[in-house]
Amino acid sequence: MIQVTPVSSLSISRWSSRVSLAVVFLCLVFGCESRYPGYVESAPLEVWAVRSDEERPIAGVEVRALLASGKELVSRYTGPDGQARWEHVDGDLVVRVEDPEGRYFPQERTVKDLKEPLLFKLSEGVSASLDIRSAGAGGTEPLAAQIEVWPMDGAIVQGSTRPDGGVDLEPLPPGEVKLLISAEGHVRTVLDFTLAESRNELGQVVLQPGGTTLKGRLRAEEPPTELSFRFRGVSIKIPAPVRGSFEFTGLPAGKGTLVGRRDGRELFRMPVEVSGAVQDLGEIDPELVAVSE
């Protein structure tokens, strides 16, 4: 006769606790990445914001995580210790740090190794103002325009003109910057300035009517999710082409580069000599362009 010894629920609980402790101990010593198939380790993205002069933590700074396409995934604010933290599984990110109070100029960085903490040393920014007019109106009428500031250090800052044609841009990093000025029906203009400390009066900028419309069609099984045109150190981006067709407007005459990306990965780049009122590049095969380059 076989005698069965009953096992109490308390014994089972103690046994399970011992096994759990053993698993935790093994994970601490050897790591758990290969403990079982399908294990996915979420990577904590840790961002710190401090003042550049004394490395004192800055609270209340907005930290934004973006995909390469510009889509925002998450936004956090730094705490009293200057830290913002969240979990992310995989994929490259663009991390942008901005001060809602406008004391420090924004900074941006592409993140590939999510296991390494990011330290942003923020510096106080300067301001710049300018007045934008149209040559088509004799240089006397204000012009509705959009401005992008491309600094040597820091992230791109955007702004729009007021009804009187003026615009104030801040906070900006001191030093060399490029201003990309765009207005409907006018040539996109790039100007170089050197910003000093405090406030910078950049004067009046007159835009010329016209510009080149650059268009074409893409032939690809996996078309780009983003197209951009680079010239004079700045870049104009447009959304994914509609049925393969794309169009850039207001381009200045001269050399530039057409770049296609898909989900942050560059597919091709194509040199273009811009000229005329309308320039049709015809059908473009990204694979052939990439090979030729």
FENGI-V410127 format. One record per pair of residues at least 12 apart in sequence whose C-alpha atoms are under 10 Angstrom apart, sorted by the first residue. I is the first residue (numbers start at 1). GAP is how many residues later the second one is. D is the distance in whole Angstrom. If there is no record, write none. Layout:
{{I/GAP/D} {I/GAP/D}}
This chain:
{{23/12/10} {40/49/8} {40/50/10} {41/46/10} {41/47/9} {41/48/7} {41/49/9} {42/44/10} {42/45/6} {42/46/6} {42/47/4} {42/48/8} {42/72/9} {42/73/10} {43/43/9} {43/44/6} {43/45/5} {43/46/6} {43/47/7} {43/70/9} {43/71/6} {43/72/6} {43/73/9} {44/41/7} {44/42/6} {44/43/4} {44/44/6} {44/45/8} {44/70/7} {44/71/7} {44/72/9} {44/73/9} {45/20/10} {45/39/8} {45/40/6} {45/41/6} {45/42/6} {45/43/7} {45/44/9} {45/50/10} {45/66/9} {45/68/9} {45/69/6} {45/70/7} {45/71/8} {45/72/7} {45/73/8} {46/37/7} {46/38/6} {46/39/5} {46/40/7} {46/41/9} {46/68/8} {46/69/8} {46/70/8} {46/71/5} {46/72/6} {46/73/9} {47/16/8} {47/29/10} {47/31/8} {47/35/8} {47/36/6} {47/37/5} {47/38/6} {47/39/9} {47/48/9} {47/50/9} {47/69/9} {47/70/6} {47/71/5} {47/72/6} {47/73/8} {48/13/10} {48/15/9} {48/30/8} {48/31/9} {48/33/8} {48/34/5} {48/35/5} {48/36/7} {48/37/9} {48/49/10} {48/69/8} {48/70/6} {48/71/5} {48/72/6} {48/73/8} {49/12/8} {49/13/10} {49/14/9} {49/29/7} {49/30/10} {49/32/9} {49/33/5} {49/34/7} {49/35/8} {49/48/8} {49/69/9} {49/70/6} {49/71/5} {49/72/6} {49/73/7} {50/31/9} {50/32/6} {50/33/9} {50/69/8} {50/70/6} {50/71/5} {50/72/6} {50/73/9} {51/31/10} {51/53/9} {51/69/8} {51/70/5} {51/71/5} {51/72/6} {51/73/9} {52/68/8} {52/69/5} {52/70/5} {52/71/6} {52/72/9} {53/68/8} {53/69/9} {53/70/8} {53/71/10} {54/67/9} {55/65/10} {55/66/7} {55/67/9} {56/25/9} {56/26/8} {56/65/9} {56/66/10} {57/21/9} {57/22/9} {57/23/7} {57/24/6} {57/25/4} {57/26/8} {57/64/9} {57/65/10} {58/20/7} {58/21/8} {58/22/7} {58/23/7} {58/24/5} {58/25/8} {58/41/9} {58/63/10} {58/64/9} {59/18/8} {59/19/5} {59/20/5} {59/21/5} {59/22/7} {59/23/5} {59/24/8} {59/25/9} {59/40/10} {60/16/9} {60/17/5} {60/18/5} {60/19/6} {60/20/8} {60/22/8} {60/23/10} {60/24/10} {60/38/10} {60/39/7} {60/40/8} {60/41/9} {61/15/8} {61/16/5} {61/17/5} {61/18/8} {61/21/8} {61/22/9} {61/23/9} {61/36/7} {61/37/6} {61/38/5} {61/39/7} {61/40/9} {61/41/10} {61/43/9} {61/45/10} {62/13/7} {62/14/6} {62/15/4} {62/16/7} {62/22/9} {62/34/8} {62/35/6} {62/36/5} {62/37/6} {62/38/7} {62/44/10} {63/12/6} {63/13/5} {63/14/6} {63/15/7} {63/20/9} {63/21/7} {63/22/9} {63/32/7} {63/33/6} {63/34/5} {63/35/7} {63/36/9} {63/43/10} {63/44/10} {63/45/10} {64/12/6} {64/13/9} {64/20/10} {64/29/10} {64/30/8} {64/31/6} {64/32/5} {64/33/6} {64/34/8} {64/44/9} {65/27/10} {65/28/6} {65/29/6} {65/30/5} {65/31/7} {65/32/9} {65/43/10} {65/44/10} {65/45/10} {65/46/10} {66/26/9} {66/27/6} {66/28/5} {66/29/6} {66/30/8} {66/44/9} {67/24/9} {67/25/7} {67/26/5} {67/27/6} {67/28/9} {67/43/9} {67/196/8} {67/197/8} {68/23/10} {68/24/8} {68/25/7} {68/26/6} {68/27/10} {68/42/9} {68/158/10} {68/193/9} {68/194/9} {68/195/7} {68/196/5} {68/197/9} {69/24/10} {69/25/9} {69/156/8} {69/157/7} {69/170/9} {69/192/9} {69/193/8} {69/194/6} {69/195/6} {69/196/10} {70/23/10} {70/24/8} {70/193/10} {70/194/9} {71/23/10} {72/21/10} {72/22/9} {72/23/10} {73/15/10} {73/20/9} {74/12/9} {74/14/10} {74/21/10} {75/20/10} {75/21/10} {75/22/10} {76/21/10} {77/20/9} {77/21/10} {77/22/10} {77/23/10} {78/19/10} {82/37/10} {82/38/10} {83/34/10} {83/35/10} {83/36/9} {84/34/10} {85/32/9} {87/27/10} {88/26/8} {89/25/9} {90/22/9} {90/23/9} {90/24/8} {91/20/9} {91/21/7} {91/22/9} {91/23/9} {91/173/10} {92/18/7} {92/19/6} {92/20/5} {92/21/8} {92/22/8} {92/172/8} {93/16/8} {93/17/6} {93/18/5} {93/19/7} {93/20/10} {93/21/9} {93/171/9} {94/14/7} {94/15/6} {94/16/4} {94/17/6} {94/18/9} {95/12/8} {95/13/6} {95/14/5} {95/15/6} {95/16/7} {95/23/9} {96/12/4} {96/13/7} {96/14/9} {96/24/10} {96/58/10} {96/59/8} {97/12/9} {97/23/8} {97/25/9} {97/57/10} {97/58/9} {98/24/9} {98/57/9} {98/73/10} {99/23/9} {99/72/9} {101/70/10} {102/22/9} {102/23/8} {102/24/10} {102/68/7} {102/69/6} {102/70/9} {103/19/9} {103/20/8} {103/21/5} {103/22/6} {103/23/9} {103/67/9} {103/68/7} {103/69/10} {104/17/10} {104/18/6} {104/19/5} {104/20/4} {104/21/5} {104/22/9} {104/66/9} {104/67/6} {104/68/8} {104/69/8} {105/17/7} {105/18/7} {105/19/6} {105/20/5} {105/21/8} {105/22/10} {105/48/9} {105/49/7} {105/50/8} {105/51/10} {105/52/9} {105/65/8} {105/66/5} {105/67/5} {105/68/6} {105/69/9} {106/14/10} {106/16/8} {106/17/9} {106/18/10} {106/19/9} {106/47/9} {106/48/6} {106/49/5} {106/50/8} {106/51/8} {106/64/10} {106/65/8} {106/66/8} {106/67/9} {107/13/8} {107/14/9} {107/15/8} {107/16/10} {107/46/8} {107/47/4} {107/48/5} {107/49/8} {107/50/10} {107/66/10} {108/12/9} {108/45/9} {108/46/6} {108/47/5} {108/48/8} {109/45/9} {109/46/8} {122/32/9} {123/31/10} {123/48/10} {123/49/10} {123/50/8} {123/51/10} {124/47/8} {124/48/8} {124/49/8} {124/50/9} {124/73/10} {124/74/10} {125/45/7} {125/46/5} {125/47/5} {125/48/5} {125/49/7} {125/72/8} {125/73/8} {125/74/10} {126/43/9} {126/44/6} {126/45/5} {126/46/5} {126/47/6} {126/48/6} {126/49/10} {126/69/8} {126/70/8} {126/71/6} {126/72/5} {126/73/6} {126/74/8} {127/41/7} {127/42/6} {127/43/5} {127/44/6} {127/45/6} {127/46/9} {127/47/9} {127/68/8} {127/69/9} {127/70/8} {127/71/6} {127/72/5} {127/73/6} {127/74/9} {128/39/8} {128/40/6} {128/41/5} {128/42/7} {128/43/8} {128/44/8} {128/67/8} {128/68/9} {128/70/9} {128/71/6} {128/72/5} {128/73/6} {128/74/7} {128/75/10} {129/37/7} {129/38/6} {129/39/4} {129/40/6} {129/41/9} {129/70/8} {129/71/6} {129/72/5} {129/73/6} {129/74/8} {129/75/9} {130/31/9} {130/35/8} {130/36/6} {130/37/6} {130/38/7} {130/39/9} {130/70/9} {130/71/6} {130/72/5} {130/73/5} {130/74/6} {130/75/7} {131/12/9} {131/30/8} {131/31/9} {131/33/8} {131/34/6} {131/35/4} {131/36/7} {131/37/9} {131/70/9} {131/71/8} {131/72/6} {131/73/5} {131/74/6} {131/75/8} {132/12/8} {132/13/8} {132/14/10} {132/15/10} {132/29/8} {132/30/10} {132/32/9} {132/33/5} {132/34/6} {132/35/8} {132/49/9} {132/51/10} {132/71/9} {132/72/6} {132/73/5} {132/74/6} {132/75/7} {133/12/9} {133/31/9} {133/32/7} {133/33/9} {133/71/7} {133/72/6} {133/73/5} {133/74/6} {133/75/9} {134/31/10} {134/49/9} {134/51/10} {134/52/8} {134/71/8} {134/72/5} {134/73/5} {134/74/6} {134/75/7} {135/51/9} {135/70/10} {135/71/6} {135/72/6} {135/73/5} {135/74/7} {136/49/10} {136/50/9} {136/70/9} {136/71/8} {136/72/7} {136/73/6} {136/74/10} {137/69/10} {137/71/10} {137/72/9} {138/68/9} {139/65/10} {139/66/9} {139/67/6} {139/68/9} {139/69/10} {140/66/9} {141/23/8} {141/24/8} {141/65/10} {142/19/9} {142/20/9} {142/21/7} {142/22/6} {142/23/4} {142/24/8} {142/64/9} {143/18/8} {143/19/9} {143/20/8} {143/21/8} {143/22/5} {143/23/9} {143/40/7} {143/41/9} {143/43/10} {143/63/9} {143/64/9} {144/16/7} {144/17/6} {144/18/7} {144/19/7} {144/20/9} {144/21/6} {144/22/9} {144/38/9} {144/39/6} {144/40/8} {145/14/9} {145/15/6} {145/16/6} {145/17/9} {145/18/10} {145/20/8} {145/21/9} {145/22/9} {145/36/7} {145/37/6} {145/38/4} {145/39/8} {145/41/10} {145/43/10} {145/62/10} {146/12/7} {146/13/6} {146/14/5} {146/15/7} {146/21/9} {146/34/8} {146/35/6} {146/36/5} {146/37/6} {146/38/9} {146/42/10} {147/12/5} {147/13/6} {147/14/8} {147/20/9} {147/22/9} {147/32/7} {147/33/6} {147/34/5} {147/35/6} {147/36/9} {147/42/10} {147/43/10} {148/12/9} {148/21/9} {148/30/8} {148/31/6} {148/32/5} {148/33/7} {148/34/9} {148/42/10} {148/86/9} {149/20/8} {149/21/10} {149/23/8} {149/24/10} {149/28/7} {149/29/6} {149/30/5} {149/31/7} {149/32/9} {149/41/10} {149/42/10} {149/43/10} {149/44/10} {149/85/9} {150/22/10} {150/23/10} {150/26/9} {150/27/6} {150/28/5} {150/29/6} {150/30/8} {150/42/10} {150/83/9} {150/84/7} {150/85/10} {151/21/8} {151/22/7} {151/23/9} {151/24/8} {151/25/6} {151/26/4} {151/27/6} {151/28/9} {151/41/10} {151/42/10} {151/43/10} {151/44/10} {152/21/8} {152/22/9} {152/23/8} {152/24/6} {152/25/6} {152/26/8} {153/19/9} {153/20/7} {153/21/9} {153/22/8} {153/23/9} {153/24/9} {154/18/8} {154/19/7} {155/17/9} {155/18/9} {156/16/9} {156/21/10} {156/22/10} {156/23/10} {157/12/8} {157/13/8} {157/14/8} {157/15/7} {157/16/10} {157/22/10} {158/12/9} {158/21/10} {158/22/10} {159/22/10} {160/21/9} {160/22/10} {165/39/10} {165/40/10} {166/37/10} {166/38/9} {168/31/10} {168/32/10} {168/33/9} {169/30/10} {169/31/10} {170/29/9} {171/27/10} {172/23/8} {172/25/10} {172/26/10} {173/21/10} {173/22/8} {173/23/9} {173/24/9} {174/20/7} {174/21/5} {174/22/6} {174/23/6} {174/24/9} {174/25/10} {174/26/10} {175/18/8} {175/19/5} {175/20/5} {175/21/6} {175/22/9} {176/16/7} {176/17/6} {176/18/4} {176/19/6} {176/20/9} {177/14/8} {177/15/6} {177/16/5} {177/17/6} {177/18/7} {178/12/7} {178/13/6} {178/14/5} {178/15/6} {178/16/9} {178/54/9} {178/55/8} {178/56/8} {179/12/5} {179/13/6} {179/14/8} {179/55/9} {180/12/9} {180/52/10} {180/53/10} {180/54/7} {180/55/9} {180/56/9} {181/24/9} {181/26/9} {182/25/9} {182/54/10} {182/67/10} {182/68/8} {182/69/10} {183/24/8} {183/25/10} {183/26/9} {183/67/8} {184/25/9} {184/26/9} {184/65/9} {184/66/8} {185/22/10} {185/23/9} {185/24/6} {185/25/6} {185/26/8} {185/64/8} {185/65/7} {186/21/6} {186/22/6} {186/23/4} {186/24/5} {186/25/6} {186/26/9} {186/63/9} {186/64/6} {186/65/9} {186/66/9} {187/20/7} {187/21/6} {187/22/6} {187/23/5} {187/24/4} {187/25/8} {187/62/8} {187/63/5} {187/64/6} {187/65/6} {187/66/9} {188/19/8} {188/20/9} {188/21/9} {188/22/9} {188/23/7} {188/24/10} {188/48/10} {188/61/8} {188/62/5} {188/63/6} {188/64/6} {189/16/9} {189/17/9} {189/18/7} {189/19/9} {189/22/10} {189/43/10} {189/61/9} {189/62/8} {189/63/7} {190/41/9} {190/42/7} {190/43/9} {190/44/8} {190/62/9} {191/14/9} {191/41/9} {192/40/10} {208/42/10} {209/41/9} {210/39/9} {210/40/6} {210/41/9} {210/42/9} {210/67/8} {211/38/7} {211/39/4} {211/40/5} {211/41/6} {211/42/8} {211/63/10} {211/64/9} {211/65/8} {211/66/6} {211/67/9} {212/36/8} {212/37/6} {212/38/5} {212/39/5} {212/40/6} {212/41/7} {212/62/7} {212/63/7} {212/64/6} {212/65/5} {212/66/6} {212/67/7} {213/34/7} {213/35/6} {213/36/4} {213/37/6} {213/38/7} {213/39/9} {213/61/9} {213/62/9} {213/63/8} {213/64/6} {213/65/5} {213/66/6} {213/67/8} {214/15/10} {214/32/8} {214/33/6} {214/34/5} {214/35/6} {214/36/9} {214/37/8} {214/58/10} {214/60/8} {214/61/9} {214/62/9} {214/63/9} {214/64/6} {214/65/5} {214/66/6} {214/67/7} {215/30/7} {215/31/6} {215/32/4} {215/33/6} {215/34/9} {215/63/8} {215/64/6} {215/65/5} {215/66/6} {215/67/8} {215/68/10} {216/25/10} {216/28/8} {216/29/6} {216/30/6} {216/31/7} {216/32/9} {216/63/8} {216/64/6} {216/65/5} {216/66/5} {216/67/6} {216/68/7} {217/24/8} {217/25/9} {217/26/8} {217/27/5} {217/28/4} {217/29/6} {217/30/9} {217/63/9} {217/64/8} {217/65/6} {217/66/5} {217/67/6} {217/68/9} {218/23/8} {218/24/10} {218/25/8} {218/26/5} {218/27/6} {218/28/8} {218/42/10} {218/63/10} {218/64/9} {218/65/6} {218/66/5} {218/67/6} {218/68/7} {219/24/10} {219/25/7} {219/26/9} {219/64/7} {219/65/6} {219/66/5} {219/67/7} {219/68/9} {220/24/8} {220/64/9} {220/65/6} {220/66/7} {220/67/8} {221/64/10} {221/65/10} {222/40/8} {222/45/10} {222/64/10} {223/17/8} {223/18/8} {223/19/10} {223/20/9} {223/21/7} {223/37/9} {223/38/9} {223/39/7} {223/44/9} {223/62/10} {223/63/8} {224/15/9} {224/16/6} {224/17/7} {224/20/9} {224/35/9} {224/36/6} {224/37/5} {224/38/5} {224/39/8} {224/40/10} {224/41/9} {224/42/9} {224/43/7} {224/44/9} {224/62/9} {225/13/9} {225/14/7} {225/15/4} {225/16/7} {225/35/8} {225/36/6} {225/37/5} {225/38/6} {225/39/9} {225/40/10} {226/12/6} {226/13/5} {226/14/5} {226/15/8} {226/33/8} {226/34/6} {226/35/5} {226/36/6} {226/37/8} {226/38/9} {226/39/10} {226/40/10} {227/12/7} {227/13/7} {227/14/8} {227/19/8} {227/20/10} {227/21/10} {227/31/7} {227/32/6} {227/33/5} {227/34/6} {227/35/9} {227/39/10} {227/41/10} {227/42/10} {228/20/9} {228/29/8} {228/30/6} {228/31/5} {228/32/7} {228/33/8} {228/41/10} {229/19/8} {229/22/9} {229/27/7} {229/28/6} {229/29/5} {229/30/6} {229/31/9} {229/40/9} {229/41/9} {229/42/10} {229/43/9} {230/25/9} {230/26/5} {230/27/5} {230/28/7} {230/29/8} {230/41/9} {230/42/10} {231/20/9} {231/21/9} {231/22/10} {231/23/8} {231/24/7} {231/25/5} {231/26/7} {231/27/9} {231/41/10} {232/22/9} {232/23/9} {232/24/8} {233/23/10} {234/22/10} {235/21/10} {235/22/9} {235/23/10} {235/24/10} {236/12/8} {236/13/10} {236/15/9} {236/22/10} {237/22/9} {237/23/10} {240/20/9} {240/21/9} {240/22/9} {244/39/9} {244/40/10} {245/37/10} {245/38/9} {247/32/10} {247/33/9} {248/30/10} {248/31/10} {249/28/10} {249/29/9} {250/27/9} {250/28/10} {251/23/8} {251/24/9} {251/25/10} {251/26/9} {251/27/10} {252/22/7} {252/23/8} {252/24/9} {252/25/10} {253/20/8} {253/21/5} {253/22/5} {253/23/8} {253/24/9} {254/18/8} {254/19/6} {254/20/5} {254/21/7} {255/16/7} {255/17/6} {255/18/5} {255/19/6} {255/20/9} {256/14/9} {256/15/6} {256/16/5} {256/17/6} {256/18/7} {257/12/6} {257/13/5} {257/14/4} {257/15/6} {257/16/8} {257/17/10} {258/12/5} {258/13/6} {258/14/7} {259/12/9} {259/27/10} {260/26/8} {260/30/10} {266/24/9} {267/19/7} {267/20/8} {267/22/9} {267/23/7} {268/17/9} {268/18/6} {268/19/7} {268/20/9} {268/21/6} {268/22/5} {268/23/9} {268/24/10} {268/25/8} {269/17/8} {269/20/7} {269/21/7} {269/23/10} {269/24/7} {270/14/10} {270/16/9} {270/19/7} {270/20/8} {270/22/9} {270/23/8} {271/18/10} {271/22/9}}
